Amino acid sequence: MPQTRSRIALLIETSNVYGRELLRGIHSWAGDNDAHWSFRLVEQGRGAVVPDWLDGWEGDGIIARVENERIGSALQRLGIPVVDVSAGLEQPLFPRVVTDSEKVIRLAIEHFQELGIKDFAFCGDRSFFWSRVREKHFVSILEEAGKRPWIRSSRASKPDTEIGRLARWLKTLPARTGVLACYDIRGQEVLEAAREAGLRAPDDLAVLGIHNDEILCELCDPPLSSVTPNARLAGYEAAEVLHRLMKGGEVDLVKRVSPVGIAKRQSTDLVAIDDPKISAAVTYIQNNACKGISVQDVLAKVPMARTQLERQFRKLLGRTPREQIERVRMERVKELLVRSSLPISAIAESAGYEYPEYLTVAFKRIFGESPRDFRAREQR
């Protein structure tokens, strides 16, 4: 007798990369666990109304982007297990699996700081609760560091009107401010407003988005750097939570998933360090760290005493040249571990390590786990 299949509805948009990666993660969990799940997915946009066919639908579980209370109320009436994969509501109505917003913001600020940026701004959208959460973390983290960030958070308006308002705001910011947009669409608007204001990115300001929707980011002028969430892992974890709920088990109300890293593009291709020699050294390291360079190679490009180089790096960046080289390499390693199926040996070569063993030792020292364990956890 064929095994009964559980009927699962997926109320997740396919119009953006985050939604598509969630779906890939859900599918991966089902495959890894030999789940007998029958999926129902319909084409819809983010925040779309609950489809009519759910009324009377005899399903077993739902994974949904609960963007507003209207969606939440409709799903509550169904009386079946639901997992929310959105941070749209302040108070969760269902168990929720979301990207860790605080870690996203810390990663973004660290990226700006690595570029030598000293002034920070956030451009949000008050229409979205998750944007307000990101803004709150941005302000809190920077104020703890003694910084006063510039904030602009507005509700959606006509595009031309909003671009004009953004342009006027951008003109008030100090030169070489790092502007974090609440998501990539907002980042695209910031870049358009910068052009209208006569400002050049990245020379006059660095702009960073969130979600790393690759097509959208590449269509921006200049291409938009962006924080990459691990939406695939979020989808995987959501499927596991739904499985437990359908079995009558207990689950955490909120599970947060760490971001992968920064997808660096031209909009943050800037080194805002006043010391010209250190600026040149940092640029050289960013462009060549994964080619196996050493501190001696840096000194060959930027002639100065090693002790002076070390002292200025510590003063301006808070780390040594060697640590900066390793930092750039590890960013590349983590990206390839999560986003590719390359063997560790190929990743080591791509990141500038002479032997895979050198990579493994360095990775364990910095992150407390092996590259293989990190990949297994992040690619689930």
Short mmCIF file of the C-alpha atoms (twelve columns), coordinates in Angstrom:
data_MODEL
# 
_entry.id   MODEL 
# 
loop_
_atom_site.group_PDB 
_atom_site.id 
_atom_site.type_symbol 
_atom_site.label_atom_id 
_atom_site.label_alt_id 
_atom_site.label_comp_id 
_atom_site.label_asym_id 
_atom_site.label_seq_id 
_atom_site.Cartn_x 
_atom_site.Cartn_y 
_atom_site.Cartn_z 
_atom_site.pdbx_PDB_model_num 
ATOM 1   C CA . MET A 1   0.000   0.000  0.000   1 
ATOM 2   C CA . PRO A 2   1.449   3.403  -0.971  1 
ATOM 3   C CA . GLN A 3   2.395   5.622  1.946   1 
ATOM 4   C CA . THR A 4   0.046   8.529  2.582   1 
ATOM 5   C CA . ARG A 5   1.526   11.850 1.522   1 
ATOM 6   C CA . SER A 6   1.211   14.957 3.690   1 
ATOM 7   C CA . ARG A 7   -0.270  17.922 1.826   1 
ATOM 8   C CA . ILE A 8   1.779   21.079 2.342   1 
ATOM 9   C CA . ALA A 9   0.837   24.538 1.076   1 
ATOM 10  C CA . LEU A 10  3.668   26.990 0.378   1 
ATOM 11  C CA . LEU A 11  2.477   30.600 0.492   1 
ATOM 12  C CA . ILE A 12  5.823   32.029 -0.575  1 
ATOM 13  C CA . GLU A 13  6.488   34.457 -3.393  1 
ATOM 14  C CA . THR A 14  8.723   33.408 -6.279  1 
ATOM 15  C CA . SER A 15  9.294   36.989 -7.445  1 
ATOM 16  C CA . ASN A 16  12.449  37.583 -5.393  1 
ATOM 17  C CA . VAL A 17  15.568  35.655 -4.490  1 
ATOM 18  C CA . TYR A 18  14.704  35.309 -0.796  1 
ATOM 19  C CA . GLY A 19  11.451  33.525 -1.568  1 
ATOM 20  C CA . ARG A 20  13.064  31.249 -4.142  1 
ATOM 21  C CA . GLU A 21  15.873  30.311 -1.741  1 
ATOM 22  C CA . LEU A 22  13.322  29.536 0.978   1 
ATOM 23  C CA . LEU A 23  11.640  27.128 -1.427  1 
ATOM 24  C CA . ARG A 24  14.958  25.477 -2.291  1 
ATOM 25  C CA . GLY A 25  15.635  24.940 1.403   1 
ATOM 26  C CA . ILE A 26  12.207  23.402 1.983   1 
ATOM 27  C CA . HIS A 27  12.732  21.077 -0.971  1 
ATOM 28  C CA . SER A 28  16.187  20.106 0.330   1 
ATOM 29  C CA . TRP A 29  14.785  19.158 3.732   1 
ATOM 30  C CA . ALA A 30  12.091  17.012 2.140   1 
ATOM 31  C CA . GLY A 31  14.712  15.215 0.049   1 
ATOM 32  C CA . ASP A 32  17.188  14.744 2.896   1 
ATOM 33  C CA . ASN A 33  14.512  13.317 5.186   1 
ATOM 34  C CA . ASP A 34  12.629  11.229 2.626   1 
ATOM 35  C CA . ALA A 35  9.496   13.147 3.548   1 
ATOM 36  C CA . HIS A 36  6.345   12.093 1.773   1 
ATOM 37  C CA . TRP A 37  5.154   15.637 1.222   1 
ATOM 38  C CA . SER A 38  2.971   16.818 -1.623  1 
ATOM 39  C CA . PHE A 39  3.542   20.540 -2.190  1 
ATOM 40  C CA . ARG A 40  1.052   23.087 -3.450  1 
ATOM 41  C CA . LEU A 41  2.691   26.311 -4.643  1 
ATOM 42  C CA . VAL A 42  0.958   29.033 -6.608  1 
ATOM 43  C CA . GLU A 43  2.476   32.080 -8.260  1 
ATOM 44  C CA . GLN A 44  2.027   35.103 -6.018  1 
ATOM 45  C CA . GLY A 45  3.726   38.290 -4.906  1 
ATOM 46  C CA . ARG A 46  4.936   39.179 -1.448  1 
ATOM 47  C CA . GLY A 47  2.058   40.053 0.887   1 
ATOM 48  C CA . ALA A 48  -0.555  38.642 -1.507  1 
ATOM 49  C CA . VAL A 49  -3.975  37.798 -0.088  1 
ATOM 50  C CA . VAL A 50  -4.559  34.233 1.027   1 
ATOM 51  C CA . PRO A 51  -5.790  32.280 -2.035  1 
ATOM 52  C CA . ASP A 52  -9.449  31.285 -2.170  1 
ATOM 53  C CA . TRP A 53  -8.636  27.612 -2.579  1 
ATOM 54  C CA . LEU A 54  -7.421  27.436 1.046   1 
ATOM 55  C CA . ASP A 55  -11.055 27.696 2.210   1 
ATOM 56  C CA . GLY A 56  -12.062 24.098 2.678   1 
ATOM 57  C CA . TRP A 57  -8.602  22.807 1.723   1 
ATOM 58  C CA . GLU A 58  -7.891  19.566 3.563   1 
ATOM 59  C CA . GLY A 59  -4.180  20.023 4.046   1 
ATOM 60  C CA . ASP A 60  -1.724  19.013 6.745   1 
ATOM 61  C CA . GLY A 61  0.543   22.032 7.077   1 
ATOM 62  C CA . ILE A 62  1.544   25.419 5.691   1 
ATOM 63  C CA . ILE A 63  4.783   27.356 5.378   1 
ATOM 64  C CA . ALA A 64  3.913   30.962 4.671   1 
ATOM 65  C CA . ARG A 65  5.193   34.512 4.498   1 
ATOM 66  C CA . VAL A 66  2.827   36.043 7.058   1 
ATOM 67  C CA . GLU A 67  3.365   39.670 6.054   1 
ATOM 68  C CA . ASN A 68  0.304   41.149 7.750   1 
ATOM 69  C CA . GLU A 69  -2.469  40.380 10.230  1 
ATOM 70  C CA . ARG A 70  -4.988  39.745 7.443   1 
ATOM 71  C CA . ILE A 71  -2.918  36.800 6.221   1 
ATOM 72  C CA . GLY A 72  -2.295  35.621 9.785   1 
ATOM 73  C CA . SER A 73  -5.972  35.663 10.736  1 
ATOM 74  C CA . ALA A 74  -6.946  33.726 7.615   1 
ATOM 75  C CA . LEU A 75  -4.359  31.038 8.371   1 
ATOM 76  C CA . GLN A 76  -5.350  30.802 12.042  1 
ATOM 77  C CA . ARG A 77  -8.902  29.947 11.010  1 
ATOM 78  C CA . LEU A 78  -7.687  26.846 9.177   1 
ATOM 79  C CA . GLY A 79  -6.650  25.156 12.426  1 
ATOM 80  C CA . ILE A 80  -3.616  23.331 10.985  1 
ATOM 81  C CA . PRO A 81  0.133   23.717 11.711  1 
ATOM 82  C CA . VAL A 82  1.664   26.849 10.190  1 
ATOM 83  C CA . VAL A 83  5.273   28.064 10.123  1 
ATOM 84  C CA . ASP A 84  5.947   31.717 9.358   1 
ATOM 85  C CA . VAL A 85  9.053   32.574 7.303   1 
ATOM 86  C CA . SER A 86  8.555   36.329 7.426   1 
ATOM 87  C CA . ALA A 87  9.314   38.992 10.028  1 
ATOM 88  C CA . GLY A 88  6.272   40.966 8.928   1 
ATOM 89  C CA . LEU A 89  4.434   41.004 12.269  1 
ATOM 90  C CA . GLU A 90  5.690   42.420 15.553  1 
ATOM 91  C CA . GLN A 91  4.019   39.637 17.547  1 
ATOM 92  C CA . PRO A 92  4.373   36.186 15.946  1 
ATOM 93  C CA . LEU A 93  1.110   34.339 15.422  1 
ATOM 94  C CA . PHE A 94  2.908   31.083 14.555  1 
ATOM 95  C CA . PRO A 95  6.361   29.569 15.074  1 
ATOM 96  C CA . ARG A 96  8.708   31.692 13.004  1 
ATOM 97  C CA . VAL A 97  12.020  31.120 11.198  1 
ATOM 98  C CA . VAL A 98  13.690  34.365 10.147  1 
ATOM 99  C CA . THR A 99  17.022  35.919 9.273   1 
ATOM 100 C CA . ASP A 100 18.893  37.239 12.316  1 
ATOM 101 C CA . SER A 101 18.485  40.997 11.803  1 
ATOM 102 C CA . GLU A 102 21.034  41.998 14.435  1 
ATOM 103 C CA . LYS A 103 23.739  39.879 12.799  1 
ATOM 104 C CA . VAL A 104 22.813  41.295 9.386   1 
ATOM 105 C CA . ILE A 105 23.280  44.836 10.672  1 
ATOM 106 C CA . ARG A 106 26.539  44.047 12.472  1 
ATOM 107 C CA . LEU A 107 27.893  42.501 9.284   1 
ATOM 108 C CA . ALA A 108 26.912  45.583 7.278   1 
ATOM 109 C CA . ILE A 109 28.517  47.988 9.753   1 
ATOM 110 C CA . GLU A 110 31.697  45.891 9.858   1 
ATOM 111 C CA . HIS A 111 31.853  46.043 6.065   1 
ATOM 112 C CA . PHE A 112 31.662  49.833 6.132   1 
ATOM 113 C CA . GLN A 113 34.276  49.978 8.892   1 
ATOM 114 C CA . GLU A 114 36.661  47.803 6.881   1 
ATOM 115 C CA . LEU A 115 36.463  50.437 4.146   1 
ATOM 116 C CA . GLY A 116 37.510  53.099 6.652   1 
ATOM 117 C CA . ILE A 117 34.066  54.725 6.699   1 
ATOM 118 C CA . LYS A 118 33.374  56.809 9.796   1 
ATOM 119 C CA . ASP A 119 29.854  58.165 9.080   1 
ATOM 120 C CA . PHE A 120 26.826  55.897 8.782   1 
ATOM 121 C CA . ALA A 121 23.264  56.288 7.510   1 
ATOM 122 C CA . PHE A 122 20.245  53.995 7.270   1 
ATOM 123 C CA . CYS A 123 17.509  54.275 4.662   1 
ATOM 124 C CA . GLY A 124 14.422  52.317 5.672   1 
ATOM 125 C CA . ASP A 125 10.769  51.804 4.828   1 
ATOM 126 C CA . ARG A 126 8.340   52.276 7.716   1 
ATOM 127 C CA . SER A 127 5.762   50.157 5.872   1 
ATOM 128 C CA . PHE A 128 7.647   47.021 6.976   1 
ATOM 129 C CA . PHE A 129 8.127   45.892 10.568  1 
ATOM 130 C CA . TRP A 130 11.376  44.130 9.668   1 
ATOM 131 C CA . SER A 131 12.763  47.420 8.316   1 
ATOM 132 C CA . ARG A 132 12.010  49.091 11.636  1 
ATOM 133 C CA . VAL A 133 13.775  46.250 13.456  1 
ATOM 134 C CA . ARG A 134 16.852  46.654 11.255  1 
ATOM 135 C CA . GLU A 135 16.825  50.400 11.862  1 
ATOM 136 C CA . LYS A 136 16.631  49.826 15.631  1 
ATOM 137 C CA . HIS A 137 19.662  47.508 15.572  1 
ATOM 138 C CA . PHE A 138 21.573  49.939 13.336  1 
ATOM 139 C CA . VAL A 139 21.040  52.832 15.751  1 
ATOM 140 C CA . SER A 140 21.724  50.735 18.859  1 
ATOM 141 C CA . ILE A 141 24.971  49.197 17.608  1 
ATOM 142 C CA . LEU A 142 26.385  52.506 16.410  1 
ATOM 143 C CA . GLU A 143 25.344  54.423 19.522  1 
ATOM 144 C CA . GLU A 144 27.093  51.790 21.653  1 
ATOM 145 C CA . ALA A 145 30.222  52.620 19.643  1 
ATOM 146 C CA . GLY A 146 29.748  56.344 20.258  1 
ATOM 147 C CA . LYS A 147 28.474  57.090 16.738  1 
ATOM 148 C CA . ARG A 148 25.411  59.111 15.745  1 
ATOM 149 C CA . PRO A 149 23.864  57.646 12.586  1 
ATOM 150 C CA . TRP A 150 21.725  59.511 10.069  1 
ATOM 151 C CA . ILE A 151 18.288  57.953 9.578   1 
ATOM 152 C CA . ARG A 152 15.657  58.294 6.888   1 
ATOM 153 C CA . SER A 153 12.685  55.971 7.107   1 
ATOM 154 C CA . SER A 154 9.534   56.759 5.138   1 
ATOM 155 C CA . ARG A 155 6.460   54.989 3.862   1 
ATOM 156 C CA . ALA A 156 6.089   54.106 0.200   1 
ATOM 157 C CA . SER A 157 5.142   56.997 -2.073  1 
ATOM 158 C CA . LYS A 158 5.224   57.732 -5.789  1 
ATOM 159 C CA . PRO A 159 8.688   56.765 -7.105  1 
ATOM 160 C CA . ASP A 160 9.565   60.168 -8.566  1 
ATOM 161 C CA . THR A 161 8.493   61.937 -5.380  1 
ATOM 162 C CA . GLU A 162 10.477  59.548 -3.178  1 
ATOM 163 C CA . ILE A 163 13.617  59.774 -5.323  1 
ATOM 164 C CA . GLY A 164 13.523  63.559 -5.067  1 
ATOM 165 C CA . ARG A 165 13.166  63.427 -1.292  1 
ATOM 166 C CA . LEU A 166 15.970  60.895 -1.023  1 
ATOM 167 C CA . ALA A 167 18.224  63.067 -3.188  1 
ATOM 168 C CA . ARG A 168 17.718  66.042 -0.881  1 
ATOM 169 C CA . TRP A 169 18.481  63.876 2.176   1 
ATOM 170 C CA . LEU A 170 21.636  62.412 0.642   1 
ATOM 171 C CA . LYS A 171 22.981  65.917 0.047   1 
ATOM 172 C CA . THR A 172 22.887  66.540 3.811   1 
ATOM 173 C CA . LEU A 173 25.162  63.584 4.617   1 
ATOM 174 C CA . PRO A 174 28.916  63.948 5.194   1 
ATOM 175 C CA . ALA A 175 31.191  62.952 2.330   1 
ATOM 176 C CA . ARG A 176 31.899  59.222 2.119   1 
ATOM 177 C CA . THR A 177 29.019  58.175 4.346   1 
ATOM 178 C CA . GLY A 178 28.133  54.489 4.334   1 
ATOM 179 C CA . VAL A 179 24.417  54.187 3.519   1 
ATOM 180 C CA . LEU A 180 22.701  50.924 4.445   1 
ATOM 181 C CA . ALA A 181 19.378  50.344 2.680   1 
ATOM 182 C CA . CYS A 182 16.797  48.165 4.428   1 
ATOM 183 C CA . TYR A 183 16.671  45.891 1.354   1 
ATOM 184 C CA . ASP A 184 17.915  45.846 -2.234  1 
ATOM 185 C CA . ILE A 185 14.953  47.687 -3.768  1 
ATOM 186 C CA . ARG A 186 15.612  50.540 -1.369  1 
ATOM 187 C CA . GLY A 187 19.297  50.371 -2.273  1 
ATOM 188 C CA . GLN A 188 18.403  50.771 -5.942  1 
ATOM 189 C CA . GLU A 189 16.379  53.867 -5.040  1 
ATOM 190 C CA . VAL A 190 19.282  55.314 -3.044  1 
ATOM 191 C CA . LEU A 191 21.628  54.910 -6.017  1 
ATOM 192 C CA . GLU A 192 19.107  56.555 -8.341  1 
ATOM 193 C CA . ALA A 193 18.640  59.421 -5.872  1 
ATOM 194 C CA . ALA A 194 22.410  59.826 -5.569  1 
ATOM 195 C CA . ARG A 195 22.686  60.344 -9.326  1 
ATOM 196 C CA . GLU A 196 19.882  62.926 -9.188  1 
ATOM 197 C CA . ALA A 197 21.746  64.693 -6.371  1 
ATOM 198 C CA . GLY A 198 24.969  64.754 -8.388  1 
ATOM 199 C CA . LEU A 199 26.662  62.296 -6.016  1 
ATOM 200 C CA . ARG A 200 28.803  59.410 -7.209  1 
ATOM 201 C CA . ALA A 201 28.785  55.985 -5.628  1 
ATOM 202 C CA . PRO A 202 31.153  54.801 -4.302  1 
ATOM 203 C CA . ASP A 203 33.345  57.945 -4.420  1 
ATOM 204 C CA . ASP A 204 30.934  60.261 -2.565  1 
ATOM 205 C CA . LEU A 205 28.992  57.631 -0.626  1 
ATOM 206 C CA . ALA A 206 29.034  53.844 -0.280  1 
ATOM 207 C CA . VAL A 207 25.681  52.067 -0.639  1 
ATOM 208 C CA . LEU A 208 24.868  48.598 0.684   1 
ATOM 209 C CA . GLY A 209 21.641  46.626 0.316   1 
ATOM 210 C CA . ILE A 210 20.253  43.544 2.062   1 
ATOM 211 C CA . HIS A 211 19.068  40.212 0.520   1 
ATOM 212 C CA . ASN A 212 21.533  40.026 -2.406  1 
ATOM 213 C CA . ASP A 213 18.974  39.658 -5.173  1 
ATOM 214 C CA . GLU A 214 21.681  39.163 -7.788  1 
ATOM 215 C CA . ILE A 215 19.729  40.231 -10.870 1 
ATOM 216 C CA . LEU A 216 18.448  43.373 -9.185  1 
ATOM 217 C CA . CYS A 217 21.870  44.211 -7.741  1 
ATOM 218 C CA . GLU A 218 23.600  43.814 -11.104 1 
ATOM 219 C CA . LEU A 219 20.984  45.999 -12.808 1 
ATOM 220 C CA . CYS A 220 21.807  48.870 -10.450 1 
ATOM 221 C CA . ASP A 221 24.202  51.587 -11.604 1 
ATOM 222 C CA . PRO A 222 26.722  51.014 -10.139 1 
ATOM 223 C CA . PRO A 223 26.090  47.363 -9.210  1 
ATOM 224 C CA . LEU A 224 24.868  47.160 -5.621  1 
ATOM 225 C CA . SER A 225 26.788  45.414 -2.840  1 
ATOM 226 C CA . SER A 226 24.467  43.511 -0.524  1 
ATOM 227 C CA . VAL A 227 24.300  41.429 2.644   1 
ATOM 228 C CA . THR A 228 23.550  37.812 1.743   1 
ATOM 229 C CA . PRO A 229 21.085  36.077 4.092   1 
ATOM 230 C CA . ASN A 230 20.941  32.302 4.301   1 
ATOM 231 C CA . ALA A 231 17.348  31.989 3.106   1 
ATOM 232 C CA . ARG A 232 17.949  28.427 1.957   1 
ATOM 233 C CA . LEU A 233 18.861  27.392 5.502   1 
ATOM 234 C CA . ALA A 234 15.832  29.306 6.801   1 
ATOM 235 C CA . GLY A 235 13.622  27.272 4.465   1 
ATOM 236 C CA . TYR A 236 15.305  24.058 5.573   1 
ATOM 237 C CA . GLU A 237 14.778  24.893 9.243   1 
ATOM 238 C CA . ALA A 238 11.164  25.913 8.582   1 
ATOM 239 C CA . ALA A 239 10.452  22.515 7.048   1 
ATOM 240 C CA . GLU A 240 11.937  20.818 10.106  1 
ATOM 241 C CA . VAL A 241 9.789   22.962 12.414  1 
ATOM 242 C CA . LEU A 242 6.650   22.144 10.407  1 
ATOM 243 C CA . HIS A 243 7.488   18.435 10.543  1 
ATOM 244 C CA . ARG A 244 7.718   18.595 14.339  1 
ATOM 245 C CA . LEU A 245 4.461   20.525 14.612  1 
ATOM 246 C CA . MET A 246 2.628   17.991 12.460  1 
ATOM 247 C CA . LYS A 247 3.954   15.230 14.746  1 
ATOM 248 C CA . GLY A 248 2.651   17.084 17.809  1 
ATOM 249 C CA . GLY A 249 6.075   18.134 19.045  1 
ATOM 250 C CA . GLU A 250 7.182   21.330 20.763  1 
ATOM 251 C CA . VAL A 251 9.180   23.988 18.914  1 
ATOM 252 C CA . ASP A 252 10.701  27.377 19.674  1 
ATOM 253 C CA . LEU A 253 8.504   30.349 18.855  1 
ATOM 254 C CA . VAL A 254 11.313  32.108 16.957  1 
ATOM 255 C CA . LYS A 255 14.388  30.659 15.276  1 
ATOM 256 C CA . ARG A 256 16.967  33.051 13.804  1 
ATOM 257 C CA . VAL A 257 19.343  32.170 10.981  1 
ATOM 258 C CA . SER A 258 22.699  33.917 10.530  1 
ATOM 259 C CA . PRO A 259 23.570  35.662 7.239   1 
ATOM 260 C CA . VAL A 260 26.223  34.247 4.909   1 
ATOM 261 C CA . GLY A 261 28.312  37.361 4.262   1 
ATOM 262 C CA . ILE A 262 28.650  40.365 1.965   1 
ATOM 263 C CA . ALA A 263 28.361  40.172 -1.828  1 
ATOM 264 C CA . LYS A 264 30.770  42.949 -2.774  1 
ATOM 265 C CA . ARG A 265 30.098  44.984 -5.887  1 
ATOM 266 C CA . GLN A 266 30.998  48.413 -7.175  1 
ATOM 267 C CA . SER A 267 28.689  50.448 -4.894  1 
ATOM 268 C CA . THR A 268 31.057  49.874 -1.938  1 
ATOM 269 C CA . ASP A 269 34.302  49.595 -3.899  1 
ATOM 270 C CA . LEU A 270 35.898  52.315 -1.797  1 
ATOM 271 C CA . VAL A 271 38.656  52.661 0.764   1 
ATOM 272 C CA . ALA A 272 37.894  55.774 2.824   1 
ATOM 273 C CA . ILE A 273 41.164  55.936 4.770   1 
ATOM 274 C CA . ASP A 274 42.881  59.303 4.941   1 
ATOM 275 C CA . ASP A 275 46.393  57.829 5.125   1 
ATOM 276 C CA . PRO A 276 47.230  57.300 1.409   1 
ATOM 277 C CA . LYS A 277 49.755  54.515 2.037   1 
ATOM 278 C CA . ILE A 278 47.434  52.523 4.284   1 
ATOM 279 C CA . SER A 279 44.572  53.109 1.845   1 
ATOM 280 C CA . ALA A 280 46.746  51.712 -0.948  1 
ATOM 281 C CA . ALA A 281 47.739  48.744 1.222   1 
ATOM 282 C CA . VAL A 282 44.122  47.906 2.076   1 
ATOM 283 C CA . THR A 283 43.102  48.137 -1.582  1 
ATOM 284 C CA . TYR A 284 45.992  45.884 -2.580  1 
ATOM 285 C CA . ILE A 285 44.986  43.321 0.054   1 
ATOM 286 C CA . GLN A 286 41.327  43.373 -1.021  1 
ATOM 287 C CA . ASN A 287 42.306  42.743 -4.627  1 
ATOM 288 C CA . ASN A 288 45.066  40.203 -4.034  1 
ATOM 289 C CA . ALA A 289 44.600  38.402 -0.698  1 
ATOM 290 C CA . CYS A 290 43.193  35.331 -2.446  1 
ATOM 291 C CA . LYS A 291 46.256  35.130 -4.698  1 
ATOM 292 C CA . GLY A 292 48.419  33.926 -1.816  1 
ATOM 293 C CA . ILE A 293 50.126  37.220 -0.960  1 
ATOM 294 C CA . SER A 294 52.055  37.870 2.250   1 
ATOM 295 C CA . VAL A 295 52.802  41.011 4.261   1 
ATOM 296 C CA . GLN A 296 56.104  41.237 2.363   1 
ATOM 297 C CA . ASP A 297 54.153  41.569 -0.882  1 
ATOM 298 C CA . VAL A 298 52.160  44.426 0.658   1 
ATOM 299 C CA . LEU A 299 55.386  46.161 1.696   1 
ATOM 300 C CA . ALA A 300 56.742  45.749 -1.832  1 
ATOM 301 C CA . LYS A 301 53.720  47.647 -3.171  1 
ATOM 302 C CA . VAL A 302 53.611  50.227 -0.380  1 
ATOM 303 C CA . PRO A 303 57.213  50.943 0.644   1 
ATOM 304 C CA . MET A 304 57.392  51.694 4.372   1 
ATOM 305 C CA . ALA A 305 58.828  50.142 7.502   1 
ATOM 306 C CA . ARG A 306 56.991  47.008 8.614   1 
ATOM 307 C CA . THR A 307 56.616  48.347 12.157  1 
ATOM 308 C CA . GLN A 308 55.027  51.527 10.792  1 
ATOM 309 C CA . LEU A 309 52.663  49.515 8.588   1 
ATOM 310 C CA . GLU A 310 51.643  47.353 11.551  1 
ATOM 311 C CA . ARG A 311 51.141  50.378 13.808  1 
ATOM 312 C CA . GLN A 312 48.998  52.277 11.287  1 
ATOM 313 C CA . PHE A 313 46.876  49.214 10.497  1 
ATOM 314 C CA . ARG A 314 46.154  48.713 14.191  1 
ATOM 315 C CA . LYS A 315 45.338  52.388 14.608  1 
ATOM 316 C CA . LEU A 316 43.055  52.737 11.577  1 
ATOM 317 C CA . LEU A 317 41.568  49.238 11.199  1 
ATOM 318 C CA . GLY A 318 42.071  47.598 14.583  1 
ATOM 319 C CA . ARG A 319 43.986  44.655 13.116  1 
ATOM 320 C CA . THR A 320 47.358  43.776 11.593  1 
ATOM 321 C CA . PRO A 321 48.051  43.499 7.844   1 
ATOM 322 C CA . ARG A 322 48.317  39.728 8.240   1 
ATOM 323 C CA . GLU A 323 44.940  39.600 9.973   1 
ATOM 324 C CA . GLN A 324 43.444  41.730 7.196   1 
ATOM 325 C CA . ILE A 325 44.759  39.314 4.554   1 
ATOM 326 C CA . GLU A 326 43.291  36.376 6.445   1 
ATOM 327 C CA . ARG A 327 39.989  38.205 6.937   1 
ATOM 328 C CA . VAL A 328 39.567  38.735 3.181   1 
ATOM 329 C CA . ARG A 329 40.483  35.111 2.489   1 
ATOM 330 C CA . MET A 330 38.002  33.803 5.035   1 
ATOM 331 C CA . GLU A 331 35.197  35.858 3.526   1 
ATOM 332 C CA . ARG A 332 35.892  34.117 0.237   1 
ATOM 333 C CA . VAL A 333 36.113  30.708 1.908   1 
ATOM 334 C CA . LYS A 334 32.778  31.088 3.709   1 
ATOM 335 C CA . GLU A 335 31.071  32.287 0.533   1 
ATOM 336 C CA . LEU A 336 32.308  29.277 -1.455  1 
ATOM 337 C CA . LEU A 337 31.479  26.812 1.324   1 
ATOM 338 C CA . VAL A 338 27.868  27.967 1.394   1 
ATOM 339 C CA . ARG A 339 27.185  28.877 -2.226  1 
ATOM 340 C CA . SER A 340 29.149  26.204 -4.116  1 
ATOM 341 C CA . SER A 341 29.809  22.471 -4.088  1 
ATOM 342 C CA . LEU A 342 33.558  22.865 -4.669  1 
ATOM 343 C CA . PRO A 343 35.787  20.488 -2.677  1 
ATOM 344 C CA . ILE A 344 37.800  21.964 0.200   1 
ATOM 345 C CA . SER A 345 41.006  21.623 -1.834  1 
ATOM 346 C CA . ALA A 346 39.594  23.806 -4.629  1 
ATOM 347 C CA . ILE A 347 38.272  26.356 -2.133  1 
ATOM 348 C CA . ALA A 348 41.681  26.540 -0.464  1 
ATOM 349 C CA . GLU A 349 43.330  27.206 -3.815  1 
ATOM 350 C CA . SER A 350 40.719  29.815 -4.742  1 
ATOM 351 C CA . ALA A 351 41.304  31.647 -1.445  1 
ATOM 352 C CA . GLY A 352 45.094  31.684 -1.710  1 
ATOM 353 C CA . TYR A 353 46.038  28.835 0.644   1 
ATOM 354 C CA . GLU A 354 48.957  26.701 -0.505  1 
ATOM 355 C CA . TYR A 355 47.537  23.539 1.075   1 
ATOM 356 C CA . PRO A 356 43.994  22.598 2.204   1 
ATOM 357 C CA . GLU A 357 45.412  21.733 5.625   1 
ATOM 358 C CA . TYR A 358 46.485  25.362 6.118   1 
ATOM 359 C CA . LEU A 359 42.933  26.479 5.414   1 
ATOM 360 C CA . THR A 360 41.456  23.941 7.831   1 
ATOM 361 C CA . VAL A 361 43.784  24.952 10.677  1 
ATOM 362 C CA . ALA A 362 43.103  28.671 10.146  1 
ATOM 363 C CA . PHE A 363 39.356  28.129 9.835   1 
ATOM 364 C CA . LYS A 364 39.178  26.114 13.076  1 
ATOM 365 C CA . ARG A 365 41.239  28.731 14.901  1 
ATOM 366 C CA . ILE A 366 38.961  31.583 13.819  1 
ATOM 367 C CA . PHE A 367 35.517  29.961 13.794  1 
ATOM 368 C CA . GLY A 368 35.897  27.024 16.172  1 
ATOM 369 C CA . GLU A 369 34.818  24.378 13.654  1 
ATOM 370 C CA . SER A 370 36.143  22.744 10.509  1 
ATOM 371 C CA . PRO A 371 35.202  23.969 7.014   1 
ATOM 372 C CA . ARG A 372 33.324  20.701 6.431   1 
ATOM 373 C CA . ASP A 373 31.271  21.084 9.621   1 
ATOM 374 C CA . PHE A 374 30.513  24.722 8.757   1 
ATOM 375 C CA . ARG A 375 29.358  23.718 5.258   1 
ATOM 376 C CA . ALA A 376 27.188  20.880 6.554   1 
ATOM 377 C CA . ARG A 377 25.474  23.215 9.008   1 
ATOM 378 C CA . GLU A 378 24.992  26.127 6.594   1 
ATOM 379 C CA . GLN A 379 23.963  24.095 3.530   1 
ATOM 380 C CA . ARG A 380 21.347  21.909 5.205   1 
# 
